[in-house]
Amino acid sequence: MHTEHAARSLSYRLTGREGEWRVETDELAGMAYASKEAAFEAAVAAASNAIRDGFEVIIAVPGADAEPMLGTEDTGRGAGGDAPRPPR
């Protein structure tokens, strides 16, 4: 039994800072994107093709603690603004 597909996997990792986000795969950095969201969309598009080709896919995106979100403070309240914060 041939299990080549089981061992095939790709990782996409977003790195950088606002104005210069990159999608790294196999330690190679791709083109620069102006925002984390744009880089994520590019990673998802590439991952979608990889999934169709039978690869296992991992996408790693740094959280808000690693980089401010578009220059705004993260209040932890979500989009509605009135959700309680989790206990610390």
Rosetta blueprint (number, residue, H / E / L):
1 M L
2 H L
3 T L
4 E H
5 H H
6 A H
7 A H
8 R L
9 S E
10 L E
11 S E
12 Y E
13 R E
14 L E
15 T E
16 G E
17 R E
18 E L
19 G L
20 E E
21 W E
22 R E
23 V E
24 E E
25 T E
26 D L
27 E L
28 L E
29 A E
30 G E
31 M E
32 A E
33 Y E
34 A L
35 S L
36 K H
37 E H
38 A H
39 A H
40 F H
41 E H
42 A H
43 A H
44 V H
45 A H
46 A H
47 A H
48 S H
49 N H
50 A H
51 I H
52 R H
53 D L
54 G L
55 F L
56 E E
57 V E
58 I E
59 I E
60 A E
61 V L
62 P L
63 G L
64 A L
65 D L
66 A L
67 E L
68 P L
69 M E
70 L L
71 G L
72 T E
73 E L
74 D L
75 T L
76 G L
77 R L
78 G L
79 A L
80 G L
81 G L
82 D L
83 A L
84 P L
85 R L
86 P L
87 P L
88 R L
